[in-house]
Structure formats: C-alpha cells, structure tokens
Amino acid sequence: MTGDISRSAILLLAAEEWRQAGQPANALDCFQRAVDDGGEVSIDPRAGIADTLFELEQQDEAREVIEAIRADGGVTPATALTLAETLVAYGDLREAHRWATEGAHEAVEGSGEHIALLRTRYRIRVDLGLPEDELDALLDTSH
C-alpha cells in the first residue's frame, strides 16, 4: 500500500462502527461490500461476517463462513487472531486453539500479532487444561 487506505478497509471500519451501534444488518452489508470490493485489508472481511452471524445467533452460517476462509487458504495472522477471539467468545475453544496455533506459526516472530496470538493461544490452552508446549515457551521469551 502507498499510504492510502483501500475502500475495503474503510468499509471494514464502517462495519465495526455499525456493530458498535447495535446495527448488525448494516454491519453485515458493509462487511459483504468489503468482500465484494476485494481491496487490500489486513483482516479478511469474512471474519467480521462470521462474528456478526454468531452475534445474531446464526451459528451454522457463521461456521460455514469460517470453513470457507480456511478452505481458501492464505489466512493472515490478523485474520487468524480475529477468528480465534470470535470462537473463544462463542465457546468453541478447540477451534479457537486451532486458529491461534495456525496464526502463531504464520506471524512474524516477535511482532505484535505474534505476541497477541501466543497470548490468546496460551489462555485457550489453560482453559482447555492442556500442558505448556514449545509455542507457549516462546511467549516466555517474547516480552
């Protein structure tokens, strides 16, 4: 990017504002328009669609969107973090762990995203009762 913000990124910001304002239908519209626009964004707009669908108690549809994101591949660490946090919020710790782990492997070691993914993953692992592993040990050395 040249410093300009893409139309898709602006639509994502608008979608989040609509969500905060309690207008999920408008948020979904903005998220979908961001997908359709196809501009450069750090987080796949479909992650916002999935989160909003969960909020609207449309779990099956939300999971279909998440599976489509996985099937398409090329998920950014920021998208993985967003999906992990969404899945934690809606009680799917195992799938959240999977996303956080994948994101941690893809993130640039020591970056803010990497640390956030490691922290999110660690909290999930504690909640799942899993023992510490090599990625958890990275968190000990990253701060």
DONUNU-929441 format. One line per field, with one value per atom (N, C-alpha, C): residue number from 1; residue in three letters; atom name; x, y, z. Coordinates in Angstrom, 1 decimal, m for minus. Atoms other than C-alpha are relative to their C-alpha. Example, Ala and Ser with C-alpha at 12.3 -4.5 7.8 and 13.67 -1.06 7.14 Angstrom:
BEGIN
nr	(1	1	1	2	2	2) $
rest	(Ala	Ala	Ala	Ser	Ser	Ser) $
atom	(N	CA	C	N	CA	C) $
x	(0.9	12.3	0.9	m0.9	13.7	m0.8) $
y	(m1.2	m4.5	1.2	m1.1	m1.1	1.1) $
z	(0.0	7.8	0.0	0.0	7.1	0.8) $
REM end
This chain:
BEGIN
nr	(1	1	1	2	2	2	3	3	3	4	4	4	5	5	5	6	6	6	7	7	7	8	8	8	9	9	9	10	10	10	11	11	11	12	12	12	13	13	13	14	14	14	15	15	15	16	16	16	17	17	17	18	18	18	19	19	19	20	20	20	21	21	21	22	22	22	23	23	23	24	24	24	25	25	25	26	26	26	27	27	27	28	28	28	29	29	29	30	30	30	31	31	31	32	32	32	33	33	33	34	34	34	35	35	35	36	36	36	37	37	37	38	38	38	39	39	39	40	40	40	41	41	41	42	42	42	43	43	43	44	44	44	45	45	45	46	46	46	47	47	47	48	48	48	49	49	49	50	50	50	51	51	51	52	52	52	53	53	53	54	54	54	55	55	55	56	56	56	57	57	57	58	58	58	59	59	59	60	60	60	61	61	61	62	62	62	63	63	63	64	64	64	65	65	65	66	66	66	67	67	67	68	68	68	69	69	69	70	70	70	71	71	71	72	72	72	73	73	73	74	74	74	75	75	75	76	76	76	77	77	77	78	78	78	79	79	79	80	80	80	81	81	81	82	82	82	83	83	83	84	84	84	85	85	85	86	86	86	87	87	87	88	88	88	89	89	89	90	90	90	91	91	91	92	92	92	93	93	93	94	94	94	95	95	95	96	96	96	97	97	97	98	98	98	99	99	99	100	100	100	101	101	101	102	102	102	103	103	103	104	104	104	105	105	105	106	106	106	107	107	107	108	108	108	109	109	109	110	110	110	111	111	111	112	112	112	113	113	113	114	114	114	115	115	115	116	116	116	117	117	117	118	118	118	119	119	119	120	120	120	121	121	121	122	122	122	123	123	123	124	124	124	125	125	125	126	126	126	127	127	127	128	128	128	129	129	129	130	130	130	131	131	131	132	132	132	133	133	133	134	134	134	135	135	135	136	136	136	137	137	137	138	138	138	139	139	139	140	140	140	141	141	141	142	142	142	143	143	143) $
rest	(Met	Met	Met	Thr	Thr	Thr	Gly	Gly	Gly	Asp	Asp	Asp	Ile	Ile	Ile	Ser	Ser	Ser	Arg	Arg	Arg	Ser	Ser	Ser	Ala	Ala	Ala	Ile	Ile	Ile	Leu	Leu	Leu	Leu	Leu	Leu	Leu	Leu	Leu	Ala	Ala	Ala	Ala	Ala	Ala	Glu	Glu	Glu	Glu	Glu	Glu	Trp	Trp	Trp	Arg	Arg	Arg	Gln	Gln	Gln	Ala	Ala	Ala	Gly	Gly	Gly	Gln	Gln	Gln	Pro	Pro	Pro	Ala	Ala	Ala	Asn	Asn	Asn	Ala	Ala	Ala	Leu	Leu	Leu	Asp	Asp	Asp	Cys	Cys	Cys	Phe	Phe	Phe	Gln	Gln	Gln	Arg	Arg	Arg	Ala	Ala	Ala	Val	Val	Val	Asp	Asp	Asp	Asp	Asp	Asp	Gly	Gly	Gly	Gly	Gly	Gly	Glu	Glu	Glu	Val	Val	Val	Ser	Ser	Ser	Ile	Ile	Ile	Asp	Asp	Asp	Pro	Pro	Pro	Arg	Arg	Arg	Ala	Ala	Ala	Gly	Gly	Gly	Ile	Ile	Ile	Ala	Ala	Ala	Asp	Asp	Asp	Thr	Thr	Thr	Leu	Leu	Leu	Phe	Phe	Phe	Glu	Glu	Glu	Leu	Leu	Leu	Glu	Glu	Glu	Gln	Gln	Gln	Gln	Gln	Gln	Asp	Asp	Asp	Glu	Glu	Glu	Ala	Ala	Ala	Arg	Arg	Arg	Glu	Glu	Glu	Val	Val	Val	Ile	Ile	Ile	Glu	Glu	Glu	Ala	Ala	Ala	Ile	Ile	Ile	Arg	Arg	Arg	Ala	Ala	Ala	Asp	Asp	Asp	Gly	Gly	Gly	Gly	Gly	Gly	Val	Val	Val	Thr	Thr	Thr	Pro	Pro	Pro	Ala	Ala	Ala	Thr	Thr	Thr	Ala	Ala	Ala	Leu	Leu	Leu	Thr	Thr	Thr	Leu	Leu	Leu	Ala	Ala	Ala	Glu	Glu	Glu	Thr	Thr	Thr	Leu	Leu	Leu	Val	Val	Val	Ala	Ala	Ala	Tyr	Tyr	Tyr	Gly	Gly	Gly	Asp	Asp	Asp	Leu	Leu	Leu	Arg	Arg	Arg	Glu	Glu	Glu	Ala	Ala	Ala	His	His	His	Arg	Arg	Arg	Trp	Trp	Trp	Ala	Ala	Ala	Thr	Thr	Thr	Glu	Glu	Glu	Gly	Gly	Gly	Ala	Ala	Ala	His	His	His	Glu	Glu	Glu	Ala	Ala	Ala	Val	Val	Val	Glu	Glu	Glu	Gly	Gly	Gly	Ser	Ser	Ser	Gly	Gly	Gly	Glu	Glu	Glu	His	His	His	Ile	Ile	Ile	Ala	Ala	Ala	Leu	Leu	Leu	Leu	Leu	Leu	Arg	Arg	Arg	Thr	Thr	Thr	Arg	Arg	Arg	Tyr	Tyr	Tyr	Arg	Arg	Arg	Ile	Ile	Ile	Arg	Arg	Arg	Val	Val	Val	Asp	Asp	Asp	Leu	Leu	Leu	Gly	Gly	Gly	Leu	Leu	Leu	Pro	Pro	Pro	Glu	Glu	Glu	Asp	Asp	Asp	Glu	Glu	Glu	Leu	Leu	Leu	Asp	Asp	Asp	Ala	Ala	Ala	Leu	Leu	Leu	Leu	Leu	Leu	Asp	Asp	Asp	Thr	Thr	Thr	Ser	Ser	Ser	His	His	His) $
atom	(N	CA	C	N	CA	C	N	CA	C	N	CA	C	N	CA	C	N	CA	C	N	CA	C	N	CA	C	N	CA	C	N	CA	C	N	CA	C	N	CA	C	N	CA	C	N	CA	C	N	CA	C	N	CA	C	N	CA	C	N	CA	C	N	CA	C	N	CA	C	N	CA	C	N	CA	C	N	CA	C	N	CA	C	N	CA	C	N	CA	C	N	CA	C	N	CA	C	N	CA	C	N	CA	C	N	CA	C	N	CA	C	N	CA	C	N	CA	C	N	CA	C	N	CA	C	N	CA	C	N	CA	C	N	CA	C	N	CA	C	N	CA	C	N	CA	C	N	CA	C	N	CA	C	N	CA	C	N	CA	C	N	CA	C	N	CA	C	N	CA	C	N	CA	C	N	CA	C	N	CA	C	N	CA	C	N	CA	C	N	CA	C	N	CA	C	N	CA	C	N	CA	C	N	CA	C	N	CA	C	N	CA	C	N	CA	C	N	CA	C	N	CA	C	N	CA	C	N	CA	C	N	CA	C	N	CA	C	N	CA	C	N	CA	C	N	CA	C	N	CA	C	N	CA	C	N	CA	C	N	CA	C	N	CA	C	N	CA	C	N	CA	C	N	CA	C	N	CA	C	N	CA	C	N	CA	C	N	CA	C	N	CA	C	N	CA	C	N	CA	C	N	CA	C	N	CA	C	N	CA	C	N	CA	C	N	CA	C	N	CA	C	N	CA	C	N	CA	C	N	CA	C	N	CA	C	N	CA	C	N	CA	C	N	CA	C	N	CA	C	N	CA	C	N	CA	C	N	CA	C	N	CA	C	N	CA	C	N	CA	C	N	CA	C	N	CA	C	N	CA	C	N	CA	C	N	CA	C	N	CA	C	N	CA	C	N	CA	C	N	CA	C	N	CA	C	N	CA	C	N	CA	C	N	CA	C	N	CA	C	N	CA	C	N	CA	C	N	CA	C	N	CA	C	N	CA	C	N	CA	C	N	CA	C	N	CA	C	N	CA	C	N	CA	C	N	CA	C	N	CA	C	N	CA	C	N	CA	C	N	CA	C	N	CA	C	N	CA	C	N	CA	C	N	CA	C	N	CA	C	N	CA	C	N	CA	C	N	CA	C) $
x	(0.8	0.0	0.9	m0.7	1.1	m0.3	0.4	m0.2	m1.5	1.4	m3.7	m0.7	0.8	m6.4	m1.0	0.9	m8.4	m1.4	1.4	m12.1	m0.5	0.4	m12.4	0.3	m0.4	m10.5	m1.0	1.0	m12.9	m1.3	1.3	m15.9	0.1	m0.2	m14.4	m0.2	0.2	m14.2	m1.4	1.4	m17.7	m0.8	0.7	m18.9	0.2	m0.2	m17.3	m0.8	0.8	m19.0	m1.4	1.4	m22.4	m0.2	0.1	m21.7	m0.1	0.0	m20.9	m1.2	1.2	m24.0	m1.2	1.1	m26.1	m0.8	0.6	m26.9	0.7	m0.7	m25.7	m0.4	0.3	m27.6	0.8	m0.9	m25.8	1.4	m1.3	m22.6	0.3	m0.2	m23.1	0.1	0.0	m23.8	1.4	m1.4	m20.5	1.0	m0.9	m18.6	m0.1	0.1	m20.0	0.5	m0.5	m19.3	1.5	m1.5	m15.7	0.5	m0.4	m15.5	m0.2	0.2	m17.0	1.0	m0.9	m14.7	1.4	m1.3	m11.6	1.2	m1.2	m9.3	0.8	m1.0	m6.3	m0.5	0.3	m7.1	0.9	m0.8	m5.2	m0.8	0.9	m8.2	m1.1	1.0	m10.4	m1.4	1.3	m13.9	m0.9	0.9	m15.5	0.1	m0.1	m14.1	m1.0	1.0	m16.3	m1.5	1.3	m19.3	m0.2	0.1	m18.7	m0.3	0.2	m18.5	m1.4	1.3	m21.7	m1.1	0.9	m23.5	m0.1	0.1	m22.6	m0.8	0.8	m23.9	m1.5	1.5	m27.2	m0.5	0.4	m27.3	m0.2	0.0	m26.7	1.3	m1.3	m24.0	0.4	m0.3	m24.3	0.6	m0.5	m23.9	1.4	m1.3	m21.0	1.1	m1.0	m19.2	0.2	m0.2	m19.8	1.0	m0.9	m18.1	1.4	m1.3	m15.2	0.7	m0.5	m14.8	0.4	m0.3	m14.8	1.3	m1.3	m12.0	1.2	m1.0	m10.0	0.3	m0.2	m10.6	0.7	m0.6	m9.5	1.5	m1.5	m6.1	0.5	m0.6	m3.7	m0.5	0.6	m5.1	1.1	m1.0	m3.2	m0.1	0.0	m2.2	m1.1	1.0	m4.6	m1.4	1.3	m7.5	m0.1	0.0	m6.5	m0.2	0.2	m6.4	m1.5	1.4	m9.8	m0.9	0.8	m11.3	0.2	m0.2	m9.7	m0.7	0.7	m11.1	m1.5	1.4	m14.5	m0.4	0.4	m14.6	0.1	m0.1	m13.4	m1.3	1.2	m16.3	m1.2	1.2	m18.8	0.2	m0.1	m17.4	0.7	m0.7	m15.5	1.5	m1.4	m12.2	0.9	m0.9	m10.8	0.3	m0.2	m11.4	0.8	m0.8	m10.1	1.5	m1.4	m6.9	0.6	m0.5	m6.5	0.3	m0.3	m6.8	1.2	m1.1	m4.5	1.4	m1.2	m1.9	0.5	m0.4	m2.0	0.5	m0.4	m1.8	1.4	m1.3	1.2	1.1	m1.0	3.0	0.3	m0.1	2.4	0.5	m0.4	3.1	1.5	m1.5	6.5	0.3	m0.4	8.2	0.4	m0.3	8.3	m0.9	0.9	5.7	m1.2	1.2	2.7	m1.1	1.0	0.4	0.5	m0.5	2.7	m0.2	0.1	2.7	m1.5	1.4	m1.1	m0.6	0.4	m1.6	0.5	m0.6	0.7	m0.8	0.8	m1.2	m1.4	1.4	m4.6	0.1	m0.2	m3.4	0.3	m0.3	m2.0	m1.2	1.2	m5.2	m1.0	0.8	m7.1	0.5	m0.6	m4.7	m0.3	0.2	m5.1	m1.5	1.4	m8.9	m0.3	0.1	m8.6	0.7	m0.8	m6.3	1.1	m1.1	m3.5	1.3	m1.3	0.1	0.7	m0.8	2.6	0.8	m0.8	4.3	1.0	m1.1	7.0	m0.4	0.4	4.9	m0.3	0.2	3.9	1.4	m1.3	7.6	0.5	m0.4	8.1	m0.6	0.6	5.7	0.8	m0.9	8.0	1.2	m1.2	10.8	m0.3	0.4	8.8	m0.3	0.3	8.2	1.1) $
y	(m1.2	0.0	1.2	m1.2	3.5	1.0	m0.9	5.0	0.3	m0.1	5.2	m1.2	1.1	3.2	m0.4	0.6	0.9	0.2	m0.1	1.2	m1.2	1.1	m2.3	0.3	m0.3	m1.1	1.0	m1.0	1.9	m0.7	0.8	m0.5	m0.8	0.8	m2.7	0.9	m1.0	0.4	0.3	m0.3	1.3	m1.2	1.2	m2.3	m0.1	0.1	m2.2	1.1	m1.0	1.1	m0.4	0.5	m0.3	m1.1	1.0	m3.3	0.7	m0.7	m1.0	0.8	m0.8	1.0	m1.0	0.9	m2.2	m0.2	0.2	m2.4	m1.1	1.1	m5.8	m0.2	0.1	m5.8	0.9	m0.9	m2.7	m0.4	0.5	m4.2	m1.1	1.1	m7.3	0.5	m0.6	m5.2	0.6	m0.6	m3.3	m1.0	1.1	m6.5	m0.6	0.6	m8.0	0.9	m0.9	m4.9	0.0	0.1	m5.1	m1.3	1.2	m8.7	0.2	m0.2	m7.8	1.0	m1.0	m4.8	m0.6	0.8	m7.1	0.8	m0.8	m4.3	m0.5	0.5	m4.7	0.3	m0.1	m5.3	m1.0	0.9	m6.9	m1.1	1.0	m8.9	m0.3	0.4	m10.9	0.5	m0.5	m9.2	m1.1	1.1	m12.6	m0.4	0.3	m12.9	0.9	m0.9	m9.9	m0.5	0.6	m11.6	m1.1	1.1	m14.7	0.4	m0.5	m12.8	0.6	m0.6	m10.8	m1.1	1.1	m14.0	m0.8	0.5	m15.5	0.9	m0.9	m12.4	m0.1	0.1	m12.9	m1.4	1.4	m16.5	m0.9	0.8	m17.9	m0.8	0.7	m20.3	m0.8	0.9	m22.7	0.8	m0.8	m19.9	0.6	m0.5	m18.4	m1.1	1.1	m21.8	m0.2	0.2	m22.1	1.1	m1.1	m18.7	m0.3	0.4	m19.8	m1.1	1.1	m23.0	0.5	m0.5	m21.1	0.8	m0.7	m18.9	m1.0	1.1	m22.0	m0.6	0.7	m23.6	0.8	m0.9	m20.6	0.2	0.0	m20.6	1.5	m1.3	m17.7	0.9	m0.8	m16.5	0.8	m0.8	m13.6	m0.3	0.1	m13.7	0.8	m0.8	m10.9	m0.6	0.8	m12.9	m1.1	1.1	m15.9	0.4	m0.6	m13.8	0.3	m0.4	m12.4	m1.2	1.2	m15.8	m0.7	0.7	m17.3	0.7	m0.7	m14.5	m0.1	0.2	m14.9	m1.3	1.4	m18.6	m0.2	0.0	m18.1	0.6	m0.8	m15.6	m0.9	0.8	m18.2	m1.4	1.2	m21.1	m1.2	1.1	m23.2	0.1	m0.1	m23.4	m0.8	0.9	m26.3	0.7	m0.6	m24.5	1.3	m1.3	m21.2	m0.4	0.5	m23.1	m0.3	0.4	m24.4	1.3	m1.3	m20.8	0.7	m0.7	m19.3	m0.7	0.7	m22.0	0.2	m0.3	m21.6	1.4	m1.4	m17.8	0.2	m0.1	m18.1	m0.5	0.5	m20.2	0.9	m0.9	m17.7	1.4	m1.4	m14.5	0.2	m0.3	m12.8	m0.1	0.2	m13.9	1.3	m1.2	m11.1	1.2	m1.1	m9.0	0.1	m0.2	m7.6	m1.0	1.0	m10.0	m1.4	1.2	m12.9	m0.1	0.0	m12.0	m0.1	0.1	m11.5	m1.4	1.4	m14.9	m0.9	0.8	m16.5	0.1	m0.2	m14.9	m0.6	0.5	m15.8	m1.5	1.4	m19.3	m0.6	0.5	m19.7	0.0	m0.1	m18.5	m1.2	1.1	m21.1	m1.3	1.2	m23.8	m0.2	0.0	m23.0	m0.4	0.3	m23.1	m1.5	1.4	m26.5	m1.0	0.9	m27.9	m0.6	0.6	m28.5	0.4	m0.4	m28.6	1.0	m0.9	m26.0	m0.7	0.6	m26.6	1.0	m0.8	m25.1	1.4	m1.3	m22.2	0.8	m0.7	m21.3	0.5	m0.4	m21.2	1.2	m1.2	m18.6	1.3	m1.1	m16.4	0.5	m0.3	m16.5	0.9	m0.8	m15.0	1.2	m1.0	m12.6	1.4	m1.3	m9.9	0.5) $
z	(0.0	0.0	0.0	0.1	m0.7	1.1	m1.1	2.5	m0.1	0.2	1.0	0.6	m0.6	2.8	m1.1	1.0	0.5	0.3	m0.2	0.0	0.9	m0.9	1.6	1.4	m1.4	4.7	0.6	m0.5	5.0	0.3	m0.3	4.7	1.2	m1.3	7.5	1.2	m1.1	9.7	0.2	m0.1	8.9	0.6	m0.5	9.6	1.5	m1.4	13.0	0.8	m0.6	13.8	0.0	0.0	12.8	1.1	m1.1	15.1	1.3	m1.3	18.0	0.2	m0.2	17.3	0.1	m0.2	17.6	m1.3	1.4	13.8	m0.8	0.6	12.8	m1.5	1.4	9.5	m0.9	0.7	8.4	0.0	m0.1	9.6	m1.0	1.0	7.5	m1.4	1.3	4.5	m0.3	0.2	4.9	m0.1	0.2	5.5	m1.3	1.3	2.4	m1.1	1.0	0.4	0.0	m0.1	1.6	m0.7	0.7	0.4	m1.5	1.5	m3.0	m0.6	0.6	m3.4	m0.2	0.2	m2.9	0.2	m0.3	m1.8	1.1	m1.0	0.4	1.4	m1.5	4.1	0.7	m0.8	6.9	0.6	m0.6	8.2	m1.1	0.9	5.9	0.5	m0.4	6.0	0.4	m0.4	6.2	1.5	m1.4	9.7	0.8	m0.6	10.6	m0.3	0.4	8.8	1.0	m0.9	10.9	1.4	m1.4	14.2	0.1	0.0	13.3	0.0	0.1	12.4	1.4	m1.4	15.8	0.9	m0.8	17.4	m0.2	0.3	15.6	0.2	m0.3	16.8	m1.2	1.2	13.3	m0.1	m0.2	14.4	m1.3	1.2	11.4	m1.1	1.1	8.9	0.3	m0.4	10.9	m0.2	0.1	10.9	m1.5	1.5	7.1	m0.5	0.4	6.6	0.4	m0.5	8.8	m0.8	0.8	6.9	m1.4	1.3	3.6	0.1	m0.2	4.9	0.1	m0.1	5.9	m1.4	1.3	2.5	m1.0	1.0	0.6	0.3	m0.4	2.5	0.0	0.0	2.7	1.1	m1.1	6.0	0.7	m0.7	7.6	1.5	m1.4	11.2	0.7	m0.6	12.0	m0.2	0.2	10.5	0.9	m0.9	12.5	1.4	m1.4	15.7	0.2	0.0	14.9	0.2	m0.1	14.3	1.3	m1.3	17.4	1.1	m1.1	19.6	m0.2	0.2	18.0	0.5	m0.4	18.6	1.5	m1.5	22.2	0.6	m0.5	22.7	m0.1	0.1	21.5	0.4	m0.7	23.4	m0.8	0.7	20.7	0.2	m0.3	22.4	m0.9	0.8	20.3	m1.4	1.3	17.0	0.2	m0.2	18.5	0.2	m0.2	19.6	m1.4	1.4	16.0	m0.8	0.7	14.6	0.6	m0.7	17.2	m0.3	0.3	16.6	m1.5	1.4	12.8	m0.2	0.1	13.1	0.6	m0.6	15.5	m0.8	1.0	13.0	m1.1	1.2	10.2	0.4	m0.3	12.1	0.1	m0.1	12.1	1.5	m1.4	15.3	0.6	m0.8	17.9	m0.4	0.3	16.1	0.9	m0.9	17.9	m0.2	0.3	16.1	0.5	m0.5	17.0	1.5	m1.5	20.7	0.4	m0.2	20.6	m0.2	0.3	19.0	1.1	m1.0	21.5	1.3	m1.2	24.4	0.0	0.1	23.1	0.0	0.0	22.4	1.4	m1.4	25.9	0.9	m0.8	27.5	m0.4	0.5	25.4	0.5	m0.4	26.3	1.5	m1.4	30.0	0.3	m0.2	29.7	m0.4	0.5	27.8	0.9	m0.8	30.5	m0.7	0.8	28.0	0.7	m0.6	29.2	m0.9	0.8	28.1	m1.1	1.2	24.7	m0.5	0.5	22.6	m0.4	0.3	21.4	1.3	m1.3	25.0	0.5	m0.5	25.8	m0.8	0.8	23.0	0.7	m0.7	25.0	1.1	m1.2	28.0	m0.5	0.5	25.8	m0.8	0.9	23.8	0.6	m0.6	26.4	0.8) $
REM end
